[in-house]
Every structure is written in structure tokens, then in C-alpha cells.
Amino acid sequence: MIRSLTLALPIALIAGTVFARDCRESSGDVLVVKSWNAEAHNPQFGGEGAKITIVMENKTPSAIRMIDATIFFDDILGRSLVNLGVDEDASIAAGAEFTQSGSYQSYGGDIARLPQIKTEDAVVTICVTALVNEDGSVQRFDDK
């Protein structure tokens, strides 16, 4: 299933430092990146943009019916390219893949580099703060 989203604002970075690889107060083990693609895009309202498709896999033993997660795109030198939210109403079966696709723009990141960068020169991490399992149980990874 492909869902299309348009996000106008990137997630803020803390003092310019990206914590994507650490997934602080979140889990990096729930969703993993299978593949991604980015194409140049000129947004309507200024800023920089890209059409991004990312395929993720649910690594948990249960289906997910709601999720609070962020996808971090960084270059291999640790510089942030863009941070995107995962579709919060994504329904992802256990072990299944989920594709999120959309036109994104950023006013503060370096999203314009994403379509130009070699795939092997990008580090993509998905950090999950919380999720709702198919049975309605809630899992939180942010200690709240």
C-alpha cells in the first residue's frame, strides 16, 4: 500500500546534533528501512523539496495499527538531510513491509541533497516513540 503525505516542517534538531543512530527515548528495532528513493521536487510554497519513497518492515511479532515514529535521513558524516514523520495511522502486519511515499519540503534541512546523494552515503534510521498493537495494547519507548 502506498500512502501519500505532504509534510511542510521538519522535526527540530537538538542543538544541531542528530541523535538518529541512538534513537534516544525511542526504539530503533521496530521498523527497519528496506529501501528508499528520492527525486528532486520544486514545492509550491518555496523552500526545498523532494519526492521520497521509503519501504519499511515491521520487525515486531504483532501487527501495528498506529505509530509515533520519525525517519532520520543523515549523510555518512552525520549531517542531517531531513527528518520525516511516519504515517501515524499506518497499519502494518507483523513482518510485513509498508511503503510511505510523498512530496516533502523543508525550510531548515538539506533535503535538496537527498536526491543527489548516493544511497550508500546516506544513513536512514527510524526511531519509534510509541505504537498501538492490533489488540489495542500500547507500547511506549519514551519512558513516559
C-alpha positions as CSV (number, residue, x, y, z in Angstrom):
1,M,0.0,0.0,0.0
2,I,1.4,3.4,-0.9
3,R,0.3,6.4,1.1
4,S,1.0,9.9,0.0
5,L,1.7,12.6,2.5
6,T,2.9,16.2,2.4
7,L,4.8,17.5,5.4
8,A,5.8,21.1,5.5
9,L,8.0,21.2,8.5
10,P,11.0,19.1,9.5
11,I,11.4,17.8,13.1
12,A,13.6,20.1,15.1
13,L,17.1,19.1,15.9
14,I,18.5,19.5,19.4
15,A,21.4,22.0,19.3
16,G,22.2,20.9,15.7
17,T,23.0,17.3,16.9
18,V,21.3,14.4,15.3
19,F,20.5,11.5,17.7
20,A,19.1,9.3,15.0
21,R,21.6,6.5,15.4
22,D,20.9,6.3,19.2
23,C,17.1,6.6,19.0
24,R,17.1,8.2,22.4
25,E,13.9,7.7,24.3
26,S,12.6,5.6,21.4
27,S,13.3,2.2,19.7
28,G,15.2,1.6,16.5
29,D,14.2,-2.1,16.4
30,V,10.5,-1.8,15.5
31,L,10.7,-0.6,11.9
32,V,13.7,-1.1,9.6
33,V,14.4,0.5,6.2
34,K,14.3,-1.9,3.3
35,S,14.9,0.7,0.6
36,W,14.3,4.3,-0.3
37,N,14.3,6.6,-3.3
38,A,14.3,10.4,-3.7
39,E,13.7,12.6,-6.7
40,A,14.1,16.4,-7.0
41,H,10.9,18.3,-6.5
42,N,10.1,22.1,-6.5
43,P,7.5,22.8,-3.8
44,Q,4.7,25.2,-4.4
45,F,5.4,27.4,-1.4
46,G,9.1,27.9,-1.6
47,G,11.8,26.1,0.4
48,E,13.5,22.9,-0.9
49,G,11.7,19.7,-1.7
50,A,12.0,16.0,-2.7
51,K,9.6,13.3,-3.7
52,I,10.6,10.5,-1.3
53,T,9.5,6.8,-1.2
54,I,10.6,4.7,1.7
55,V,9.9,1.0,2.2
56,M,9.9,-0.1,5.9
57,E,9.5,-3.5,7.5
58,N,7.7,-4.2,10.8
59,K,10.2,-6.3,12.8
60,T,7.8,-7.0,15.7
61,P,5.8,-10.2,16.2
62,S,2.5,-8.2,16.2
63,A,0.6,-6.0,13.7
64,I,0.8,-2.3,14.3
65,R,-2.3,-0.1,13.9
66,M,-1.0,3.3,15.0
67,I,2.6,4.6,15.4
68,D,4.6,7.6,16.6
69,A,7.9,7.4,14.7
70,T,10.4,9.6,12.9
71,I,12.6,8.7,9.9
72,F,16.0,10.4,10.0
73,F,18.0,10.8,6.8
74,D,21.6,11.8,7.5
75,D,24.7,11.7,5.4
76,I,27.6,9.4,6.4
77,L,29.4,12.3,8.0
78,G,26.5,12.7,10.5
79,R,24.8,15.8,8.9
80,S,21.1,15.9,8.8
81,L,19.4,15.9,5.4
82,V,15.7,15.7,6.5
83,N,13.5,14.2,9.3
84,L,10.1,12.9,8.4
85,G,7.2,11.5,10.4
86,V,5.9,8.0,9.7
87,D,2.2,8.0,8.8
88,E,0.7,7.8,12.3
89,D,-2.3,5.7,11.1
90,A,-0.1,3.2,9.2
91,S,-1.5,-0.4,9.5
92,I,1.5,-2.7,9.3
93,A,1.1,-6.5,9.7
94,A,3.7,-8.4,11.7
95,G,6.8,-8.9,9.5
96,A,5.2,-7.0,6.6
97,E,6.5,-4.2,4.5
98,F,4.9,-0.7,4.4
99,T,5.6,1.9,1.8
100,Q,5.3,5.6,2.5
101,S,5.6,8.0,-0.4
102,G,5.1,11.7,-0.8
103,S,6.3,15.1,-1.8
104,Y,8.1,16.7,1.1
105,Q,9.6,20.1,1.7
106,S,11.9,21.6,4.2
107,Y,12.8,25.1,5.3
108,G,15.7,24.2,7.5
109,G,17.2,20.9,6.5
110,D,19.3,19.9,3.5
111,I,16.5,17.9,1.7
112,A,17.8,19.1,-1.7
113,R,20.9,16.9,-1.3
114,L,18.8,13.7,-0.8
115,P,18.0,13.1,-4.5
116,Q,21.7,13.7,-5.4
117,I,23.4,11.7,-2.7
118,K,24.5,8.1,-3.3
119,T,22.3,5.6,-1.4
120,E,25.4,4.2,0.3
121,D,26.3,7.7,1.5
122,A,23.0,8.1,3.4
123,V,22.2,6.7,6.8
124,V,18.4,6.2,7.3
125,T,17.1,5.4,10.8
126,I,13.6,5.0,12.0
127,C,13.0,5.8,15.7
128,V,9.7,4.7,17.2
129,T,8.5,6.6,20.3
130,A,5.2,4.6,20.8
131,L,2.8,2.3,18.9
132,V,-0.6,0.7,19.2
133,N,-0.6,-3.1,18.6
134,E,-3.5,-4.7,16.7
135,D,-5.0,-5.9,20.0
136,G,-5.1,-2.2,21.2
137,S,-2.2,-2.5,23.7
138,V,0.1,0.5,23.7
139,Q,3.9,0.2,23.8
140,R,5.9,3.3,24.7
141,F,9.6,3.6,24.3
142,D,10.0,7.2,25.6
143,D,9.7,6.4,29.3
144,K,6.5,8.4,29.7
